[in-house]
């Protein structure tokens, strides 16, 4: 019997399987922020659903920066939006021209 790895999304605060979420980590030593890092990066991590509303909610209320205790660049926000759109397109819930 295997145990599911469940994490809480900071956008909607729902518990979900870790495999279906975006992991964002601020490295402990350098303070650099990584999206979907490997398990060898240690630091403060948060999880977001691939849901567009969760992503927008985390930006709007500045939750992402508060939980990571770091300032977020526009480049990082754009990367997260691109990952979310790519996931929706791969799942078939977004048209290619959107």
C-alpha positions as CSV (number, residue, x, y, z in Angstrom):
1,X,0.0,0.0,0.0
2,X,1.5,3.3,-1.1
3,X,0.8,6.6,0.6
4,X,-0.2,9.6,-1.5
5,X,1.9,12.8,-1.2
6,X,-0.7,15.4,-0.5
7,X,0.1,19.1,-0.4
8,X,-2.0,22.3,0.1
9,X,-2.4,24.8,-2.8
10,X,-1.8,28.3,-1.6
11,X,-4.3,29.7,-4.1
12,X,-7.4,27.7,-3.1
13,X,-6.1,26.0,0.1
14,X,-7.3,22.6,-1.1
15,X,-5.3,19.4,-0.4
16,X,-4.3,17.7,-3.6
17,X,-1.8,15.2,-4.9
18,X,1.7,16.7,-5.2
19,X,2.2,15.3,-8.7
20,X,-0.6,17.5,-10.1
21,X,0.8,20.8,-8.7
22,X,3.5,23.3,-9.5
23,X,6.2,23.4,-6.8
24,X,8.0,26.7,-6.3
25,X,11.0,26.8,-4.0
26,X,13.2,29.6,-2.6
27,X,16.6,28.1,-2.0
28,X,17.8,28.4,1.6
29,X,21.4,29.6,0.9
30,X,21.2,31.8,-2.2
31,X,17.5,32.9,-2.0
32,X,17.1,32.0,-5.7
33,X,13.6,30.9,-6.7
34,X,13.1,27.6,-8.7
35,X,10.0,26.3,-10.4
36,X,9.5,22.5,-10.1
37,X,13.0,21.9,-8.7
38,X,14.5,18.4,-8.1
39,X,14.5,17.1,-4.6
40,X,18.1,18.2,-4.0
41,X,17.2,21.8,-3.6
42,X,16.5,22.7,0.1
43,X,14.5,25.7,1.2
44,X,11.0,27.1,1.6
45,X,8.5,25.6,-0.9
46,X,4.9,26.3,-1.8
47,X,2.5,24.5,-4.1
48,X,0.0,25.8,-6.6
49,X,-2.7,24.0,-8.6
50,X,-2.5,24.3,-12.4
51,X,-5.8,26.1,-12.1
52,X,-5.7,29.6,-13.6
53,X,-7.8,31.1,-10.8
54,X,-5.4,29.8,-8.1
55,X,-2.4,31.3,-9.9
56,X,-4.2,34.7,-10.3
57,X,-5.3,34.6,-6.7
58,X,-1.7,34.0,-5.5
59,X,-0.5,37.0,-7.4
60,X,-3.4,39.3,-6.6
61,X,-3.2,38.9,-2.9
62,X,0.6,38.6,-2.9
63,X,0.4,35.2,-1.3
64,X,3.2,33.7,-3.2
65,X,5.7,36.3,-2.0
66,X,4.5,36.1,1.5
67,X,4.7,32.3,1.8
68,X,8.2,32.3,0.1
69,X,9.3,35.3,2.1
70,X,10.8,36.7,-1.1
71,X,10.1,39.4,-3.7
72,X,8.8,38.0,-7.0
73,X,10.0,39.3,-10.4
74,X,7.7,39.8,-13.3
75,X,9.8,37.2,-15.2
76,X,8.9,34.6,-12.6
77,X,5.2,35.4,-12.8
78,X,5.3,35.2,-16.6
79,X,7.0,31.8,-16.4
80,X,4.3,30.5,-14.0
81,X,1.6,31.7,-16.3
82,X,3.3,30.0,-19.3
83,X,3.5,26.7,-17.4
84,X,-0.1,27.0,-16.4
85,X,-1.2,27.7,-20.0
86,X,0.9,24.9,-21.3
87,X,-0.6,22.4,-18.9
88,X,-4.1,23.5,-19.8
89,X,-3.3,23.1,-23.5
90,X,-1.8,19.6,-22.9
91,X,-5.0,18.7,-20.9
92,X,-7.2,19.9,-23.8
93,X,-9.0,22.6,-21.7
94,X,-7.4,25.5,-23.6
95,X,-7.5,26.2,-27.3
96,X,-4.1,26.8,-28.9
97,X,-5.0,30.3,-30.0
98,X,-5.9,31.5,-26.5
